[in-house]
Amino acid sequence: MSFLPVALRPASGSPMKAVVVAAVAAALAAAAPGPAAAAGQVDPRLAALQITMRSRLLYRGPVTGVPDERTAAATAILQERLGVMPDGIFGPQTLSRLFPAGRPVLGKRLLTVGAKGYDVALLRVELALHGFPSGKFTSLYTTRTARAVLRFQRWAGLPQTAMAGSLTARALHGAPVTCPRRLAWPVAAAVISPYGLRGARFHGGIDIVAGYGTPVRSPGAGEVVWAGWRPGGWGNAVMVAHGGGVRSLVAHLSRVDVHVGDHVRTGDRLGLAGATGNASGPHVHLEVRVRGAYVDPMTALD
């Protein structure tokens, strides 16, 4: 198992400062992401480390799965406590000292409610990336995590135990699903918040710029299966079933103009943009799901 190197901002007065400073430029050149990190650049193992260090109060930054100086600085502090050279790189030596029992690899032990550790954090990240998020990222296996595992097992055709072992881990090694059909933009505007890791949670859709009252169009033809207030932060929302297990949802609407059972065509108006539910301002939240799994809408949009 290899890990991406990350750049380190050494603590002042550290005895390793001269050595670490010399390594920073090389680490940055090898690992620094571009201006915007794509989903494929996210390292689930690094995200799990960030979650683990958050639980130990060593890191207070966002869970990104992308190497940066803040993560490396926290890693160096962790290494000093473990008696490992504080180079800010989460590699085999740090891994062996952090997990002397050798159990951090997902699938090496059966995880169930109450389990804690790096492997639980990794499980929760992998579940989210495969479309089954389970709330705020922690290194604790909660009842909500168990429900997410159960949904993933059902989706993947595995025995439904709500416990994560080697079979579940093996299924999570596969690439996340993408949308098998093309969809249209509900509003023609820029994305202000992408799909994926955001803060300490997972953002299961994309947020698109839209002024209050902007018409929101159906991303595709299909049947309306939800129209109205949707608990859980979505506010006024409309979900359309497009066939083949594909569904789209637009949320935070100020007004809903369709009803459950209506058949719509691509581009038909579903409602008006707003800021209902958990929204800091008017915009359109778009989700796409395939057989119940969240997928990146950008894989479907023309």
HELIX and SHEET records of a PDB file:
HELIX    1   1 LYS A   17  ALA A   31  1                                  15    
HELIX    2   2 ALA A   39  GLN A   41  5                                   3    
HELIX    3   3 PRO A   44  SER A   55  1                                  12    
HELIX    4   4 GLU A   69  LEU A   82  1                                  14    
HELIX    5   5 PRO A   92  LEU A   98  1                                   7    
HELIX    6   6 TYR A  118  LEU A  129  1                                  12    
HELIX    7   7 THR A  143  ALA A  156  1                                  14    
HELIX    8   8 SER A  166  LEU A  172  1                                   7    
HELIX    9   9 PRO A  297  THR A  299  5                                   3    
SHEET    1   A 7 VAL A 191  SER A 193  0                                        
SHEET    2   A 7 ILE A 206  VAL A 209 -1                                        
SHEET    3   A 7 HIS A 283  VAL A 290 -1                                        
SHEET    4   A 7 VAL A 246  VAL A 256 -1                                        
SHEET    5   A 7 GLY A 235  GLY A 243 -1                                        
SHEET    6   A 7 GLY A 222  ARG A 230 -1                                        
SHEET    7   A 7 HIS A 263  VAL A 264 -1                                        
SHEET    1   B 4 VAL A 191  SER A 193  0                                        
SHEET    2   B 4 ILE A 206  VAL A 209 -1                                        
SHEET    3   B 4 HIS A 283  VAL A 290 -1                                        
SHEET    4   B 4 ALA A 293  VAL A 295 -1                                        
SHEET    1   C 6 VAL A 191  SER A 193  0                                        
SHEET    2   C 6 ILE A 206  VAL A 209 -1                                        
SHEET    3   C 6 HIS A 283  VAL A 290 -1                                        
SHEET    4   C 6 VAL A 246  VAL A 256 -1                                        
SHEET    5   C 6 ARG A 269  ALA A 273 -1                                        
SHEET    6   C 6 PRO A 215  ARG A 217 -1                                        
SHEET    1   D 2 GLY A 196  ARG A 198  0                                        
SHEET    2   D 2 ARG A 201  HIS A 203 -1                                        
END                                                                             
